[in-house]
């Protein structure tokens, strides 16, 4: 009986861990509105994820960045300004996919 309870607890713990990992990797799509030096303005398509706020780390395909500015609450569509070293590698008007990056605090 103890082995069954332990097995059920392990399966539940594994399921919760997998669900949390899947939710953390959710990607957001947007459209590049403008590019200036090292910043990109992106119009988020759909709902704004809860992690998108000022100073949040962002991960793009092949690069990382940081959210500098988020449009005011209630404004549709949501526009964010992201600082990244590889801003020149994207083009205005193209679709872009990004997700929450890892924090560099303490480095």
LUMKOL-760169 format. One record per residue (C-alpha): x, y negated, z. Coordinates in steps of 0.1 Angstrom, whole numbers, plus 5000, padded with zeros to 4 digits. Layout:
// residues N
XYZ
...
***
This chain:
// residues 107
500050005000
502849765009
504549834975
501349754956
500949424975
504649334968
504149424931
501049204928
502848914945
505848944922
503548954891
501748644904
504948454911
506348544877
503148424860
503148094878
506848044870
506148114833
503147884832
505147604848
508047644823
505647644794
503847334806
507247154811
508247214775
505147064760
506146844730
504546514721
504246384686
504346024675
505045794646
508045564644
506845204642
510145014642
513845054648
516144784662
519844864670
519545134697
515845124703
512845294686
509245194690
506945504689
503145524686
502045824706
499446034688
496846174712
496846134749
499845994768
501646264788
501846184826
505646194825
505845904800
506745604821
509545344823
513045494828
511845854821
514446064802
513346174767
514746454745
514446444707
515746684681
519446654685
519546354709
518346214741
517145874752
515345674779
511945504779
512445134783
508845014780
505345164778
502244974766
499744864792
497245114806
494045124786
495645004754
495145234724
497345354708
500045394734
503345254722
506645324739
510145184734
512945434737
516645354739
518845614722
522345614706
521045784674
518245534666
519645504631
519045864623
515245824622
513145624597
510245394601
506945554594
508045914599
506646154624
508746234655
508446504681
509846454716
509546594751
510546524787
514346524791
516446614820
517346354846
520946234847
520646104882
523746164903
526046214873
***
